[in-house]
Every structure is written in C-alpha cells, then in structure tokens.
Amino acid sequence: MAIPPGVNEQDFQTALGEFVNAVGSDWVFTRDEDTRLYRDAYSPVQNEPEEILVSAAVAPENVEEVQAVVRTANRYRIPIYPISTGRNLGYGGSAPNLSGSVVLDLKRMNRVIEVDDKRHFAIVEPGVSYFDLYRYILDRNLKVLIDCPDPGWGSVVGNALDHGVGYTWGAYRDHFISHCGMEVVLPNGELMRTGMGALPGADTWGEYRYGFGPHVDGLFSQGNFGVVTKMGFHLLPEPEAYLKGTVSVPARRDIIDLVAIVNQLEHAGLIGMPRYNTPLSAHYSEPEVAGILAQPFARSAQELERWAQSNDIGYYRCELQFYGPRETVQANWSYAQRLLSEIPGAKFHVDHELEWPITAEEVEGWHKVALGIPNLEIFRMGTRPDADTLGWDGEMWFAPIIPKSGEAVLEAQEVFTEAFREMGMRSFTSPASTPATWMYRAFIFIMGFPVSRIDVEANQRQREAFTRLANLGAERGWGEYRTPPIFQDLIMGHYSFNDHALRRFSETLKDAVDPNGIISAGRGGIWPKHLRDSNA
Ligand SMILES: Cc1cc2nc3c(=O)[nH]c(=O)nc-3n(C[C@H](O)[C@H](O)[C@H](O)COP(=O)(O)OP(=O)(O)OC[C@H]3O[C@@H](n4cnc5c(N)ncnc54)[C@H](O)[C@@H]3O)c2cc1C
C-alpha cells in the first residue's frame, strides 16, 4: 500500500483507523485490488512513472460521515480527492492529480432529495447518476426533461463540477450554468450552503441561485476548496413536441453565414442545440478523397470543395433541434428555413418528429440523449482498428474553446490540420471539420487523442502532439475548457493574463481556506503552498 506524500506511516494508520470508525470497515479500501479501480482507465501515462496511483479510498454514506473523514484528513494532513461517480473518462477518470491521495468516493450518497415538476428543479446528492435521476422522474411520472451527457452512468453533480455538458437547450446543457445552489463540506469539516440554501427556512434553493453576497459556487467547480454534498439544478419542463431538421450547404466558406444564422436562431431561444457535421467524412477513406486530403491545406480545401460539388454532396450539414408546443416547433422550423435559404444551394430535410410521451420504439436508432434519455450507446465508438497505436483503449479529449463564428472554424481547420501534417501524424481534422456545440455561447474544436493500455511509446507520441496543439491553440487565444490531470498545470499556465493573476488569486484563497492543502491538490492547476514549488 502506498503512503500519501509527506505523511508518516503511523499518522496514516491512525487516520485509516479513524476513517473506519467514521464509515465502517467495509467502506475503507486499502487493498491493491480495490485501489486499482481508481486508476484512470484512459490514462495517457498508463504504466509510466507519472501514472497517478491512490493510497486508499473511503466511501461515506452521508454528510456527517463526509465531515468526519475530512476532519481526520485535515488533522493528519492526508490529501483526499473527492469524486462523485468517478467516471470522468477522457478527462482523468477517478484518479487524482497527486499520487498517494485518498479517494473520497461519494457514490453511496445517491439520494434524490427533491424533484419539482411545477417549479422545474431537482436537488440531488453526488452519487445520483443520470440513470438514477431519470428513473426517479419516470417512476413518479414527473413532467420534466433532464439534460444528460452522452454516457448516462455519470453523476449529475460530478459532471457539472467538471463543467460537463449535454445536448438539449442552451441554459440546460451547460450543466454548471444550470446548477442552483450547493452544500459543501469545507476543508476544516464545516458544512456550508450557498445561494438560498444559506437562508434557514427558505424553500427556494432550487430556484434562485445567487442568494446574497459574492457568488462563490464557481470555486467548487474544477477547483479544490471543498467537498460538494448536494446540488440543485434547473430542469426543462417536458415539451410537447420535438422536430429535428437538417440544412446542408455546398461550399466551405458557407460556414460563415451558416453559423451566423444558426447563432441568431439559438440565441433568440428558437432552437435547442444545433449540431454541425460534414457529409464528406463518410468518403474520407475513398482513395480519391484520401488523395485530396493528403495535399497541403489550401489545395486540399479547394479540391475537396470541387469534389463535393461535382458529386452533389453537401459540404456541411447542421442539425437543428426544436422543442416546445406543436405549433411553435413547426413555425420555428419554417422561420429557420426562411433565414437559411439566403445561403445559395441550401437544402432542407426533416429527420425526425416526435411528441411526448415518447415510446422506446420511437427513439430507437436516434440520439436518445437529445431527448433526455440517458444511455451508454456512445461507447459503441470503442476501439478503432485504424488508430495508430497497437490498440485504442480510450481517449484523452483535446477540447479548445474557439469563438462561435464561421471564421474561427475556418482558421481552426487550417491551424490544426497543418500542425498534424508538420508532426507527420494522421490528422484528426480536415478542411471540412466542424466544431462541437455543447457550450451555449462558444464552440469547442474537440478531438479524441487515442490512448493505449499497452503501448507506452504511442502514448508518449500522443501526449507530445496534445501538448503541441494545446500550446498552438493558446497562442491564438483558444484554451482548453477541461483536461486530464497530467495537462492541468500546462493549461492553467495558458490562462496567464497579468502574470497569472487568476492562478495567484486562487492560490491565495487556497492557502486561506485549505491551509493544510488536503482537498484535491493540484486540481485545476491549483496546488497548496507546500507543493507549489515542486510543481512550478
Ligand atoms: C465516449 C465518451 C463520451 C463522453 N461524453 C461526454 C459528454 O457528452 N458530456 C460530458 O460532459 N462529458 C462527456 N464525457 C466525459 C465524462 O465521461 C463525463 O463528463 C462524466 O459524466 C464525468 O464523470 P462523473 O460524472 O462520474 O464525474 P466525477 O468523475 O465523479 O467528477 C469529475 C471531477 O469533479 C470533481 N468532483 C466530483 N465530485 C465532487 C464533489 N462531490 N466535490 C468536489 N469535487 C468533486 C473531481 O475532481 C472529479 O474528478 C465523455 C467521455 C467519453 C469517454
């Protein structure tokens, strides 16, 4: 069994004994076969000296037990790392930033405290997964829709705390934005509530997020200032109808007008999440198209457009999702077509129409997450035979935020595709790449870098490429929104305005709120004082 850094064996044993007193011996894990479960299954440093391994894990059942564990950790300066369901695959899994940390696993705290389908909110504990919340709503026939990420097994709280995202309406699919009030165990074991939860007797925790005074909730997302034990979330009222319509446009630069019009529709509240893609990607492995893509960027972009037009294949497509009353869904779709018809050659198609209550048969084959139905179908992505590793066992997400404009998309296509060419790597981007739209008000130019459990050298190559692209993006003002622990110092380093004033401010708070540096050391690039120099 590993010992947390800077902790002597005797103190660690005493602390483990206190953890057992607090939660019971069944819920303190120290054996290798148990602690190994907290390795990051998608770690890009698997089986390398940098791989982060935990010393133990503790799984409390309620908030009093969390407080007891935190007080003990604070007394003996044991680094602890809270997770909710710990399924943060692609961004670190359940592994901490600091090897030897004790994982504080909150999966047993899985109570849905309240769901209100007249005022449209939920209050949940960290162990509540999207599946749990969905089932709770279904069992009670409540008329609210949840917004889930692609994998439904994650935690509503944990996902939001890492700025996770989903697929429906703007204000709901940014899960931290949709949160409303939280309960937190502070590093000294004290219990705090934010927003209206701070007002004894208030019945508005799930409705008004600010309460009064500074809005401190953000400190607990991608931060290390406390253990969140409850969170409220706004929920979308169950709509009457859904329509998914598609527009396709013929030219590469059409993305400029396409994005401007779709932004207009979305920011005016007329559509849910739009999804851009390119029909051309289905042809990338055909020899002629592969030959076009192998050319230098400008030429490749020109020839790809010519090929698309001569084969009457749209260059981009955008799926528009309408939720709401039957009448407005149809009217908004007509309005969208009117605006988008300004783009020469735009073509329209209705893909899918539904009305609630929806049946399992009606959604089979469609993207259920967009309809608020959690599932795990995304993992069909699985291992890919064409990955340039000996086996693709997972991915690390490269996720730079770029402006929500067609001009930025064109620039990102070129910058990243040329970078892959210079590195001599198979490119994950092309002159027709499109951004992800999970963020309500920005694009993410996301790519999954493959990671392997067996090929250390391939992982090293992928890390080098990831670092190079992250630096390249940052030079243009494109920063990662979320990243695996191994890159968190690098990424925080990019947010460097005024000699890293933002990081220095967080460090000042960290030293005041958590002087022993016990909570999630290093998370978000924020290290406690005693570890700062060694990680500088
Ligand atoms: C194929 C694939 C598709 C994916 N699709 C999506 C997607 O659509 N949207 C999306 O957002 N993500 C996606 N992910 C990433 C990830 O799987 C999900 O975000 C997942 O929900 C995160 O894991 P979790 O919910 O178990 O959170 P956790 O792992 O429990 O939490 C995440 C982090 O938040 C902090 N934290 C958690 N709980 C607490 C707490 N109670 N107190 C203090 N800090 C805490 C910890 O630092 C923790 O590591 C995808 C991953 C893969 C591999």
The ligand as an SDF file (V2000), in Angstrom:
LIG
                    3D

 53 58  0  0  0  0  0  0  0  0999 V2000
  -17.0320    8.3920  -25.1200 C   0  0  0  0  0  0  0  0  0  0  0  0
  -17.1650    9.4990  -24.1110 C   0  0  0  0  0  0  0  0  0  0  0  0
  -18.1830   10.4330  -24.2500 C   0  0  0  0  0  0  0  0  0  0  0  0
  -18.3040   11.4670  -23.3140 C   0  0  0  0  0  0  0  0  0  0  0  0
  -19.3150   12.3600  -23.4810 N   0  0  0  0  0  0  0  0  0  0  0  0
  -19.4340   13.3850  -22.6100 C   0  0  0  0  0  0  0  0  0  0  0  0
  -20.4760   14.3360  -22.7580 C   0  0  0  0  0  0  0  0  0  0  0  0
  -21.3290   14.2340  -23.6340 O   0  0  0  0  0  0  0  0  0  0  0  0
  -20.5150   15.3690  -21.8790 N   0  0  0  0  0  0  0  0  0  0  0  0
  -19.6370   15.4770  -20.8530 C   0  0  0  0  0  0  0  0  0  0  0  0
  -19.7290   16.4220  -20.0540 O   0  0  0  0  0  0  0  0  0  0  0  0
  -18.6600   14.5780  -20.6900 N   0  0  0  0  0  0  0  0  0  0  0  0
  -18.5370   13.5260  -21.5180 C   0  0  0  0  0  0  0  0  0  0  0  0
  -17.5460   12.6130  -21.3210 N   0  0  0  0  0  0  0  0  0  0  0  0
  -16.6070   12.7950  -20.1920 C   0  0  0  0  0  0  0  0  0  0  0  0
  -17.0630   12.0800  -18.8860 C   0  0  0  0  0  0  0  0  0  0  0  0
  -17.2590   10.7160  -19.1240 O   0  0  0  0  0  0  0  0  0  0  0  0
  -18.3510   12.6500  -18.2820 C   0  0  0  0  0  0  0  0  0  0  0  0
  -18.2580   14.0490  -18.1260 O   0  0  0  0  0  0  0  0  0  0  0  0
  -18.6990   12.0640  -16.8990 C   0  0  0  0  0  0  0  0  0  0  0  0
  -20.0290   12.3950  -16.5660 O   0  0  0  0  0  0  0  0  0  0  0  0
  -17.7800   12.5990  -15.7670 C   0  0  0  0  0  0  0  0  0  0  0  0
  -17.7060   11.6590  -14.7590 O   0  0  0  0  0  0  0  0  0  0  0  0
  -18.6140   11.7160  -13.4330 P   0  0  0  0  0  0  0  0  0  0  0  0
  -19.9370   12.2690  -13.8110 O   0  0  0  0  0  0  0  0  0  0  0  0
  -18.5650   10.3790  -12.8070 O   0  0  0  0  0  0  0  0  0  0  0  0
  -17.8930   12.7980  -12.5350 O   0  0  0  0  0  0  0  0  0  0  0  0
  -16.7580   12.5340  -11.4410 P   0  0  0  0  0  0  0  0  0  0  0  0
  -15.6820   11.7290  -12.0740 O   0  0  0  0  0  0  0  0  0  0  0  0
  -17.3520   11.9980  -10.2110 O   0  0  0  0  0  0  0  0  0  0  0  0
  -16.3180   14.0170  -11.1730 O   0  0  0  0  0  0  0  0  0  0  0  0
  -15.4780   14.7340  -12.0370 C   0  0  0  0  0  0  0  0  0  0  0  0
  -14.4750   15.5290  -11.2110 C   0  0  0  0  0  0  0  0  0  0  0  0
  -15.1590   16.5570  -10.4880 O   0  0  0  0  0  0  0  0  0  0  0  0
  -14.6490   16.6690   -9.1470 C   0  0  0  0  0  0  0  0  0  0  0  0
  -15.7060   16.2770   -8.2080 N   0  0  0  0  0  0  0  0  0  0  0  0
  -16.6340   15.3290   -8.4300 C   0  0  0  0  0  0  0  0  0  0  0  0
  -17.4710   15.2520   -7.4080 N   0  0  0  0  0  0  0  0  0  0  0  0
  -17.0790   16.1490   -6.4950 C   0  0  0  0  0  0  0  0  0  0  0  0
  -17.5980   16.5510   -5.2490 C   0  0  0  0  0  0  0  0  0  0  0  0
  -18.7010   15.9940   -4.7680 N   0  0  0  0  0  0  0  0  0  0  0  0
  -16.9640   17.5300   -4.5660 N   0  0  0  0  0  0  0  0  0  0  0  0
  -15.8680   18.1390   -5.0870 C   0  0  0  0  0  0  0  0  0  0  0  0
  -15.3460   17.7990   -6.2900 N   0  0  0  0  0  0  0  0  0  0  0  0
  -15.9460   16.8140   -6.9920 C   0  0  0  0  0  0  0  0  0  0  0  0
  -13.4670   15.7240   -9.0650 C   0  0  0  0  0  0  0  0  0  0  0  0
  -12.2970   16.4430   -9.3410 O   0  0  0  0  0  0  0  0  0  0  0  0
  -13.7480   14.7060  -10.1510 C   0  0  0  0  0  0  0  0  0  0  0  0
  -12.5830   14.1210  -10.6620 O   0  0  0  0  0  0  0  0  0  0  0  0
  -17.3900   11.5620  -22.2400 C   0  0  0  0  0  0  0  0  0  0  0  0
  -16.3790   10.6140  -22.1030 C   0  0  0  0  0  0  0  0  0  0  0  0
  -16.2660    9.5960  -23.0320 C   0  0  0  0  0  0  0  0  0  0  0  0
  -15.1740    8.6000  -22.8500 C   0  0  0  0  0  0  0  0  0  0  0  0
  1  2  1  0
  2  3  1  0
  2 52  2  0
  3  4  2  0
  4  5  1  0
  4 50  1  0
  5  6  2  0
  6  7  1  0
  6 13  1  0
  7  8  2  0
  7  9  1  0
  9 10  1  0
 10 11  2  0
 10 12  1  0
 12 13  2  0
 13 14  1  0
 14 15  1  0
 14 50  1  0
 15 16  1  0
 16 17  1  0
 16 18  1  0
 18 19  1  0
 18 20  1  0
 20 21  1  0
 20 22  1  0
 22 23  1  0
 23 24  1  0
 24 25  2  0
 24 26  1  0
 24 27  1  0
 27 28  1  0
 28 29  2  0
 28 30  1  0
 28 31  1  0
 31 32  1  0
 32 33  1  0
 33 34  1  0
 33 48  1  0
 34 35  1  0
 35 36  1  0
 35 46  1  0
 36 37  1  0
 36 45  1  0
 37 38  2  0
 38 39  1  0
 39 40  1  0
 39 45  2  0
 40 41  1  0
 40 42  2  0
 42 43  1  0
 43 44  2  0
 44 45  1  0
 46 47  1  0
 46 48  1  0
 48 49  1  0
 50 51  2  0
 51 52  1  0
 52 53  1  0
M  END
$$$$
